Amino acid sequence: MLGLWDAGAWNQWPEPCDGVLMDSEMTERNRRIVERFIIEGVLEGLDVFDELCDPGVINHAAARQAREGIDALKRVIRFSRAAMPDQR
């Protein structure tokens, strides 16, 4: 097992396989997901969270009683929008 600071640990990427996304493709896919989360979810509507989030999503930035679940995430976003309507 390589330790975090072993000289060989960095730059050791697995060879690409058929059907597996390359690093740049995976990065672009993740960027689009995060962009949708922010633009479609936080700034516009809330329905995108049903598609992008696991039902047991945990929002660690929220108060303890509003941390777990998509509905709790939506409540926090609604509260934030009401408190700061110009938060673009």
PyMOL commands that place a pseudoatom at each C-alpha (Angstrom):
pseudoatom trace, name=CA, resn=MET, resi=1, chain=A, elem=C, hetatm=0, pos=[0.000, 0.000, 0.000]
pseudoatom trace, name=CA, resn=LEU, resi=2, chain=A, elem=C, hetatm=0, pos=[1.357, 3.379, -0.988]
pseudoatom trace, name=CA, resn=GLY, resi=3, chain=A, elem=C, hetatm=0, pos=[1.318, 6.079, 1.633]
pseudoatom trace, name=CA, resn=LEU, resi=4, chain=A, elem=C, hetatm=0, pos=[0.138, 9.586, 0.867]
pseudoatom trace, name=CA, resn=TRP, resi=5, chain=A, elem=C, hetatm=0, pos=[3.667, 10.917, 0.596]
pseudoatom trace, name=CA, resn=ASP, resi=6, chain=A, elem=C, hetatm=0, pos=[5.307, 7.989, -1.224]
pseudoatom trace, name=CA, resn=ALA, resi=7, chain=A, elem=C, hetatm=0, pos=[7.071, 9.255, -4.318]
pseudoatom trace, name=CA, resn=GLY, resi=8, chain=A, elem=C, hetatm=0, pos=[5.221, 6.819, -6.565]
pseudoatom trace, name=CA, resn=ALA, resi=9, chain=A, elem=C, hetatm=0, pos=[1.732, 7.611, -5.239]
pseudoatom trace, name=CA, resn=TRP, resi=10, chain=A, elem=C, hetatm=0, pos=[1.249, 10.744, -7.328]
pseudoatom trace, name=CA, resn=ASN, resi=11, chain=A, elem=C, hetatm=0, pos=[0.703, 10.458, -11.073]
pseudoatom trace, name=CA, resn=GLN, resi=12, chain=A, elem=C, hetatm=0, pos=[-0.302, 6.785, -10.939]
pseudoatom trace, name=CA, resn=TRP, resi=13, chain=A, elem=C, hetatm=0, pos=[-3.570, 6.752, -12.883]
pseudoatom trace, name=CA, resn=PRO, resi=14, chain=A, elem=C, hetatm=0, pos=[-5.179, 3.547, -14.110]
pseudoatom trace, name=CA, resn=GLU, resi=15, chain=A, elem=C, hetatm=0, pos=[-5.118, 2.934, -17.827]
pseudoatom trace, name=CA, resn=PRO, resi=16, chain=A, elem=C, hetatm=0, pos=[-8.384, 3.902, -19.566]
pseudoatom trace, name=CA, resn=CYS, resi=17, chain=A, elem=C, hetatm=0, pos=[-10.722, 1.053, -20.399]
pseudoatom trace, name=CA, resn=ASP, resi=18, chain=A, elem=C, hetatm=0, pos=[-13.489, 0.779, -22.966]
pseudoatom trace, name=CA, resn=GLY, resi=19, chain=A, elem=C, hetatm=0, pos=[-16.720, 2.256, -21.578]
pseudoatom trace, name=CA, resn=VAL, resi=20, chain=A, elem=C, hetatm=0, pos=[-14.962, 4.221, -18.842]
pseudoatom trace, name=CA, resn=LEU, resi=21, chain=A, elem=C, hetatm=0, pos=[-14.921, 8.005, -19.029]
pseudoatom trace, name=CA, resn=MET, resi=22, chain=A, elem=C, hetatm=0, pos=[-11.542, 9.604, -19.509]
pseudoatom trace, name=CA, resn=ASP, resi=23, chain=A, elem=C, hetatm=0, pos=[-10.453, 12.216, -16.934]
pseudoatom trace, name=CA, resn=SER, resi=24, chain=A, elem=C, hetatm=0, pos=[-11.440, 15.191, -19.096]
pseudoatom trace, name=CA, resn=GLU, resi=25, chain=A, elem=C, hetatm=0, pos=[-14.833, 13.663, -19.917]
pseudoatom trace, name=CA, resn=MET, resi=26, chain=A, elem=C, hetatm=0, pos=[-15.511, 12.895, -16.251]
pseudoatom trace, name=CA, resn=THR, resi=27, chain=A, elem=C, hetatm=0, pos=[-14.422, 16.395, -15.260]
pseudoatom trace, name=CA, resn=GLU, resi=28, chain=A, elem=C, hetatm=0, pos=[-16.758, 17.944, -17.823]
pseudoatom trace, name=CA, resn=ARG, resi=29, chain=A, elem=C, hetatm=0, pos=[-19.641, 15.703, -16.710]
pseudoatom trace, name=CA, resn=ASN, resi=30, chain=A, elem=C, hetatm=0, pos=[-19.085, 16.666, -13.052]
pseudoatom trace, name=CA, resn=ARG, resi=31, chain=A, elem=C, hetatm=0, pos=[-18.847, 20.360, -13.982]
pseudoatom trace, name=CA, resn=ARG, resi=32, chain=A, elem=C, hetatm=0, pos=[-22.225, 20.179, -15.744]
pseudoatom trace, name=CA, resn=ILE, resi=33, chain=A, elem=C, hetatm=0, pos=[-23.804, 18.467, -12.705]
pseudoatom trace, name=CA, resn=VAL, resi=34, chain=A, elem=C, hetatm=0, pos=[-22.499, 21.115, -10.306]
pseudoatom trace, name=CA, resn=GLU, resi=35, chain=A, elem=C, hetatm=0, pos=[-23.569, 23.872, -12.694]
pseudoatom trace, name=CA, resn=ARG, resi=36, chain=A, elem=C, hetatm=0, pos=[-27.105, 22.440, -12.837]
pseudoatom trace, name=CA, resn=PHE, resi=37, chain=A, elem=C, hetatm=0, pos=[-27.181, 22.105, -9.045]
pseudoatom trace, name=CA, resn=ILE, resi=38, chain=A, elem=C, hetatm=0, pos=[-26.294, 25.764, -8.602]
pseudoatom trace, name=CA, resn=ILE, resi=39, chain=A, elem=C, hetatm=0, pos=[-28.156, 27.378, -11.497]
pseudoatom trace, name=CA, resn=GLU, resi=40, chain=A, elem=C, hetatm=0, pos=[-31.268, 25.216, -11.714]
pseudoatom trace, name=CA, resn=GLY, resi=41, chain=A, elem=C, hetatm=0, pos=[-31.479, 24.389, -8.024]
pseudoatom trace, name=CA, resn=VAL, resi=42, chain=A, elem=C, hetatm=0, pos=[-30.097, 27.160, -5.893]
pseudoatom trace, name=CA, resn=LEU, resi=43, chain=A, elem=C, hetatm=0, pos=[-30.832, 30.109, -8.190]
pseudoatom trace, name=CA, resn=GLU, resi=44, chain=A, elem=C, hetatm=0, pos=[-33.967, 29.038, -10.071]
pseudoatom trace, name=CA, resn=GLY, resi=45, chain=A, elem=C, hetatm=0, pos=[-36.204, 26.054, -9.294]
pseudoatom trace, name=CA, resn=LEU, resi=46, chain=A, elem=C, hetatm=0, pos=[-35.962, 23.262, -6.773]
pseudoatom trace, name=CA, resn=ASP, resi=47, chain=A, elem=C, hetatm=0, pos=[-37.108, 20.246, -8.800]
pseudoatom trace, name=CA, resn=VAL, resi=48, chain=A, elem=C, hetatm=0, pos=[-33.613, 19.482, -10.098]
pseudoatom trace, name=CA, resn=PHE, resi=49, chain=A, elem=C, hetatm=0, pos=[-32.630, 18.302, -6.596]
pseudoatom trace, name=CA, resn=ASP, resi=50, chain=A, elem=C, hetatm=0, pos=[-34.967, 15.313, -7.008]
pseudoatom trace, name=CA, resn=GLU, resi=51, chain=A, elem=C, hetatm=0, pos=[-32.906, 14.276, -10.023]
pseudoatom trace, name=CA, resn=LEU, resi=52, chain=A, elem=C, hetatm=0, pos=[-29.406, 15.131, -8.842]
pseudoatom trace, name=CA, resn=CYS, resi=53, chain=A, elem=C, hetatm=0, pos=[-29.493, 14.221, -5.136]
pseudoatom trace, name=CA, resn=ASP, resi=54, chain=A, elem=C, hetatm=0, pos=[-29.778, 10.963, -3.284]
pseudoatom trace, name=CA, resn=PRO, resi=55, chain=A, elem=C, hetatm=0, pos=[-32.927, 10.851, -1.093]
pseudoatom trace, name=CA, resn=GLY, resi=56, chain=A, elem=C, hetatm=0, pos=[-30.678, 10.682, 1.967]
pseudoatom trace, name=CA, resn=VAL, resi=57, chain=A, elem=C, hetatm=0, pos=[-28.575, 13.707, 1.012]
pseudoatom trace, name=CA, resn=ILE, resi=58, chain=A, elem=C, hetatm=0, pos=[-26.983, 15.443, 3.996]
pseudoatom trace, name=CA, resn=ASN, resi=59, chain=A, elem=C, hetatm=0, pos=[-26.407, 19.194, 3.961]
pseudoatom trace, name=CA, resn=HIS, resi=60, chain=A, elem=C, hetatm=0, pos=[-23.629, 19.643, 6.508]
pseudoatom trace, name=CA, resn=ALA, resi=61, chain=A, elem=C, hetatm=0, pos=[-23.927, 23.445, 6.320]
pseudoatom trace, name=CA, resn=ALA, resi=62, chain=A, elem=C, hetatm=0, pos=[-27.547, 23.417, 7.513]
pseudoatom trace, name=CA, resn=ALA, resi=63, chain=A, elem=C, hetatm=0, pos=[-28.828, 23.457, 11.073]
pseudoatom trace, name=CA, resn=ARG, resi=64, chain=A, elem=C, hetatm=0, pos=[-29.044, 20.011, 12.662]
pseudoatom trace, name=CA, resn=GLN, resi=65, chain=A, elem=C, hetatm=0, pos=[-32.846, 19.747, 12.272]
pseudoatom trace, name=CA, resn=ALA, resi=66, chain=A, elem=C, hetatm=0, pos=[-32.633, 20.602, 8.532]
pseudoatom trace, name=CA, resn=ARG, resi=67, chain=A, elem=C, hetatm=0, pos=[-29.694, 18.489, 7.410]
pseudoatom trace, name=CA, resn=GLU, resi=68, chain=A, elem=C, hetatm=0, pos=[-31.033, 15.234, 6.007]
pseudoatom trace, name=CA, resn=GLY, resi=69, chain=A, elem=C, hetatm=0, pos=[-33.104, 14.633, 2.904]
pseudoatom trace, name=CA, resn=ILE, resi=70, chain=A, elem=C, hetatm=0, pos=[-34.083, 16.423, -0.281]
pseudoatom trace, name=CA, resn=ASP, resi=71, chain=A, elem=C, hetatm=0, pos=[-37.056, 18.159, 1.348]
pseudoatom trace, name=CA, resn=ALA, resi=72, chain=A, elem=C, hetatm=0, pos=[-34.779, 19.571, 4.049]
pseudoatom trace, name=CA, resn=LEU, resi=73, chain=A, elem=C, hetatm=0, pos=[-32.376, 20.808, 1.366]
pseudoatom trace, name=CA, resn=LYS, resi=74, chain=A, elem=C, hetatm=0, pos=[-35.253, 22.508, -0.445]
pseudoatom trace, name=CA, resn=ARG, resi=75, chain=A, elem=C, hetatm=0, pos=[-36.432, 24.138, 2.816]
pseudoatom trace, name=CA, resn=VAL, resi=76, chain=A, elem=C, hetatm=0, pos=[-32.964, 25.566, 3.440]
pseudoatom trace, name=CA, resn=ILE, resi=77, chain=A, elem=C, hetatm=0, pos=[-32.780, 26.936, -0.124]
pseudoatom trace, name=CA, resn=ARG, resi=78, chain=A, elem=C, hetatm=0, pos=[-36.256, 28.500, 0.212]
pseudoatom trace, name=CA, resn=PHE, resi=79, chain=A, elem=C, hetatm=0, pos=[-35.250, 30.083, 3.530]
pseudoatom trace, name=CA, resn=SER, resi=80, chain=A, elem=C, hetatm=0, pos=[-32.024, 31.394, 2.006]
pseudoatom trace, name=CA, resn=ARG, resi=81, chain=A, elem=C, hetatm=0, pos=[-33.872, 32.870, -0.976]
pseudoatom trace, name=CA, resn=ALA, resi=82, chain=A, elem=C, hetatm=0, pos=[-36.402, 34.575, 1.308]
pseudoatom trace, name=CA, resn=ALA, resi=83, chain=A, elem=C, hetatm=0, pos=[-33.650, 36.001, 3.518]
pseudoatom trace, name=CA, resn=MET, resi=84, chain=A, elem=C, hetatm=0, pos=[-31.427, 37.105, 0.604]
pseudoatom trace, name=CA, resn=PRO, resi=85, chain=A, elem=C, hetatm=0, pos=[-33.533, 37.460, -2.559]
pseudoatom trace, name=CA, resn=ASP, resi=86, chain=A, elem=C, hetatm=0, pos=[-30.675, 39.038, -4.544]
pseudoatom trace, name=CA, resn=GLN, resi=87, chain=A, elem=C, hetatm=0, pos=[-28.085, 36.333, -3.786]
pseudoatom trace, name=CA, resn=ARG, resi=88, chain=A, elem=C, hetatm=0, pos=[-26.893, 35.898, -7.358]
for i in range(1, 88): cmd.bond("trace and resi %d" % i, "trace and resi %d" % (i + 1))
show_as sticks, trace
zoom trace
